[in-house]
Amino acid sequence: MRKMNSEMMELIISYVDQYFCEKHVTPSVNEIAQGVDIPKTTAYRYLVEMDNRGMIEYDGQSRAINTPMINKFTTGSAPCPVVGSIPCGTAEEKEECIREYISLPVSLFGKGEFYILETCGDSMVDAGIDDGDRVVIRMDCEAKVGDIVVALLGDNESTLKVFGGIDAENQEAILLYRNEAVYPGKEIRTKDLIVQGVARHVIKAL
């Protein structure tokens, strides 16, 4: 690679800032490469070098980039990964792929370990969660009866349901649907359940 130059570094910062202002997320390494017309590997090396020089913050993830302007804009916020999608119907395997990062204001969402899941399906509509909503999931808390949880089942499948507690007689965890019109009284029972987080907020598009 040719010697890194300051003009390209400033161009990258300018592109990232403009992208963030327009879309409220930072661009991926590939988008930066296309935006400033350099190869992706070169863009990555620039980002690493700029992080080493203290010009930006970059931890090697696709969109985990902060410039001085973005840091000022997101003071009091925390980056939260958007992780694939999760069904609100029958249980399906959750996609473990970070699509982007979104800044969550601490004043609204509080402090903690969060991630965001996009929902699909209709089994939670009575709880105010519709197909295509984004649900903010908190990981560092204990699920209580009545909480909406991300449930990893014994067959390595996950789903978003209401935690109905434990059936002491059968030692089964109970997961409840919330759409009486379509799934009246329907539930899932399993002896192999891992709670991957508790739903705390729903983000809807208007």
Rosetta blueprint (number, residue, H / E / L):
1 M L
2 R L
3 K L
4 M L
5 N L
6 S H
7 E H
8 M H
9 M H
10 E H
11 L H
12 I H
13 I H
14 S H
15 Y H
16 V H
17 D H
18 Q H
19 Y H
20 F H
21 C H
22 E H
23 K H
24 H L
25 V L
26 T L
27 P L
28 S L
29 V H
30 N H
31 E H
32 I H
33 A H
34 Q H
35 G H
36 V H
37 D L
38 I L
39 P L
40 K H
41 T H
42 T H
43 A H
44 Y H
45 R H
46 Y H
47 L H
48 V H
49 E H
50 M H
51 D H
52 N H
53 R L
54 G L
55 M L
56 I L
57 E E
58 Y E
59 D L
60 G L
61 Q L
62 S L
63 R L
64 A L
65 I E
66 N E
67 T L
68 P H
69 M H
70 I H
71 N H
72 K H
73 F H
74 T L
75 T L
76 G L
77 S E
78 A E
79 P E
80 C E
81 P E
82 V E
83 V E
84 G E
85 S E
86 I E
87 P E
88 C L
89 G L
90 T L
91 A L
92 E E
93 E L
94 K L
95 E L
96 E L
97 C L
98 I E
99 R E
100 E E
101 Y E
102 I E
103 S E
104 L E
105 P E
106 V H
107 S H
108 L H
109 F H
110 G L
111 K L
112 G L
113 E L
114 F E
115 Y E
116 I E
117 L E
118 E E
119 T E
120 C E
121 G L
122 D L
123 S L
124 M L
125 V H
126 D H
127 A H
128 G L
129 I L
130 D L
131 D L
132 G L
133 D L
134 R E
135 V E
136 V E
137 I E
138 R E
139 M L
140 D L
141 C L
142 E L
143 A L
144 K L
145 V L
146 G L
147 D L
148 I E
149 V E
150 V E
151 A E
152 L E
153 L E
154 G L
155 D L
156 N L
157 E L
158 S E
159 T E
160 L E
161 K E
162 V E
163 F E
164 G E
165 G E
166 I E
167 D E
168 A L
169 E L
170 N L
171 Q L
172 E E
173 A E
174 I E
175 L E
176 L E
177 Y L
178 R L
179 N L
180 E L
181 A L
182 V L
183 Y L
184 P L
185 G L
186 K L
187 E E
188 I E
189 R E
190 T E
191 K L
192 D L
193 L E
194 I E
195 V E
196 Q E
197 G E
198 V E
199 A E
200 R E
201 H E
202 V E
203 I E
204 K L
205 A L
206 L L
